[in-house]
Amino acid sequence: MVEESESTSSTPLHNHWTLWYDNPRLAPPGTDWHDQLKNLGTLKTAEDFWSVFNNVKPSSGLSLNSNYHLFKEGIEPMWEDAANKEGGKFVLTIPKVDSKAGKTDEWWLFTVLALIGETMDASGEEICGCVVSIRKSEDRIALWLKSCDRKACTEVGARWKTCLEVSNKTSLKYQAHKDAAASGRSFKNEVKFEV
């Protein structure tokens, strides 16, 4: 007979992360965006991550206009958050043909594992979070950073491309949150630089 251990061991994460969900199109009219954002759980250990990640729909199973956001605990997935307002995001655009072949789910998993594993950000201070967005014509994954410093951001972007195992032909475009806040649009903003 095998005895159960009295204490379960866990693997703490370097940072704590919160997984959020939203779909603004499904919110009742007049609902503030922030009010319909749902906290799906805070991840403090590797076991917490798998417990939550294995019990939510994969990104491919979400309805159109849905988003998952994975951000460091204490940072909300919004341009106005103090940690985000001076920063921006790299955007990976995924055509639906690739999404239907499983690439959005694969690249979202690779991205979140790289985030919680702290493998993309050498300083540990640049990454705020990431977002997967399911849209009609294409899907997107965005990696949110705290600054628009070209050198620091391109280093993180290059590491992200390595994590995704994408070819050099794949371009990650960097957009500033200030431009998004001014235009009121998440993705159709000026590209500051790309890797």
N, C-alpha and C positions, 0 to 999 in steps of 0.2 A: 504494500500500500504506500502510495506517495503522499507525503505530508505537505500541506500547503504552507507557504511562508507566512509568518505572522505579519510582516510588513512588505508592502509591494514597493519595488524600486521604480523610480521614474527618472527620466532624463530631462533636466531643466534646460529651457532655451535661454540663450544669452539675453534676448529681449522678450518681452511679452507682446503678443499680437492679438488684435481683435478682428474677427471676421464679421462684415456687415453685408446686408442685402438691401436692394431697393429696385423698384420699378415705378418711375414717376407716372407712366401712362395708366397704371392701375389704381393710382391714388384718387380718392374722392376730389371733385373740383374744389379749388380753394385751399387744398392742403399744402402747407409749407413743405418744401423738399426735405428739410431736416426732420420733420415730424413723421415722415413715412419711412425713414431709414431704420432698418431692423438690425439689432445687435444679435448675432448668431452664436457668440461665445468668445471668451478671451482664452488664449492659448498660452500656457505658462510652461508646458512640458511637451516633449515629442508625443507622448501618449495623449495629451489634450488635443494636439493637432489632429492626430489620426482619428480620435473619437468624434471630433466635429466634422472633419473633412469627409470621412466615410459615411456620414449620416446626413449630408446635404446633397441635393441634386448636383450632378456634374454640370459644368457650364453649358454643355450641349443640351441639357434637359430643361434649361430655363426658358421662360416665355420671352418673346421679342421685347426689346428695350429694358431687359433686366441687367443688373450689375451685381457682381460680388466685389467687395473691397476688403483687402487685408492690409491693415495699418498697425504700426506700433501702438501699443496701448497708450492712451492719452492724446493721440492724434486723430482727429475726425477726418473722414474722407471728403474734405471740402477745401476749395481754394483759399477761403478766408481764415482757416486755422493758422495760428501763429507759426507752426512748424512748416506750413506749406506756402504761405503767401509770397515769399521771396523766391520760390523755386519754380519747378516746372515738371514736365514729364516726357519720357521717351514713349513713343507710340509704335506698336507693332500692329499693322493692319493685316487681317487674315481673310482672304477671299472665301466666299461660301463653299466653293468646291474643296478647298483645303479643310475648312471647318467640318464639312460633312465627312471628310476622310479621317476625322479625329484629331486634327492638329490643334484646334482651340483647347480641347481638354488636355492634350499632351503638354502644350506650351504653358498653359495655366498651371498645371501641376509642377512642371520644371521651375517656373517662376516662383511659386510659393515655397517650394522646397529650398530654393536658393536663398530666398529671403529669410526663412526661419533658421536656415543653416549658416547664415551670415557669410556666404561665399562670394558675393558680388561687390561688396563695399569694403575696401581695404581699411578705411578709417573707422568704419562702423558708425559714422555720423551723417552720411549723405542720404541714405534711403529712408523715406517716410512710409511707403507702402506701395501697393499695386492694385489695379482694377481690371477685371475682365468685363467687357460690355458686349452684349448680344444684340445685333442689329439685323435689319432685313437684308441689306445688300452685302454686308461684311461684318466680321467680328473684330474686336480690338482688345489688346492687352496693353495697359499703360503702366509704366514704372515711374512712380512719383519720387522726386528728389527735392531736397530742401533748398538748393541754390540753382543759379543759372551759370555757375562758373564752368566755362567750357572744358577746361582741363579735367577737373574733378568729375564732371558729368560724363565726358566721353570715356574716361577710364571705367566707370560703372557700366556704361552702355556696351562697351567692348566685352566686359565680363558677362553681361547678360546674354549677348549673342553667343558666347561660348557655352553658357548654360543651356540655351535653347537648341544648340547644335544646328544653327542655321548657316546657310552659305554666305559668303561675302557679298553676294548679289542682294541679299535681304537688307533693307535699309530701315534703321530705327530713327525716327524724326523727333527732335526735341522742340517742345512748345512751352512758353512761359505761362504760368498761372495768371499773371497780371493781364496778359492778352485775353485769356479765357474769361476772366472776371469782367473785363471791359466789353467784350463782345457778347457775353452771356452764352457762349457756345463752348462745349467741351473739346471738340476736335478740329474744327475748321479755323485754325489760327496760323499765324506766321510761323514757319519753321526756322528756328534760331540756328541750328546746326544738326548734323546727323552722323551716325556711325554705321 
